[in-house]
Amino acid sequence: MAFGSMNSSNRQAPMSEINVVPLVDVMLVLLVIFIITAPLLTHSVKVDLPKASSSPNITQPDHIEFALREDASLYWNGETTTVDQLAPRFTEAAQQNPNIELHIRADGRVDYEHVARVMSIAAKAGLVRIGFVTDPSKQ
């Protein structure tokens, strides 16, 4: 690098130019790095979120009311059932009406594992319209 000398006998003016080429090179390298890494930093998952409405949903008269209690007891339209009986009952209901709705009423303290198992059995049997029933008065 060239600097002006501090020798008082040789009165040259100090160099007043700034070399910006290295600065531009560094900035371009950083820009390329950020362009490459920016898409990798997004952790978003595309989810089709459910729509909520303040009016009650009008359900079909032909639907299945399925309840799960905290002790993992299962109820099909009010009558007690077991996990082994679910697959044939869901399959029969899906064959009778392919558009039948399954309304799941799960206790707030029931393990998610039990709810997921019921939903899996229903989906394998051909029921595609599965919904959760909630109490809107509780906050």
Secondary structure, 3 states (H helix, E strand, C coil): CCCCCCCCCCCCCCCCCCCCHHHHHHHHHHHHHHHHHHHHHCCCCCCCCCCCCCCCCCCCCCEEEEEECCCCCEEECCEEECHHHHHHHHHHHHHHCCCCEEEEEECCCCCHHHHHHHHHHHHHHCCCEEEECCCCCCC
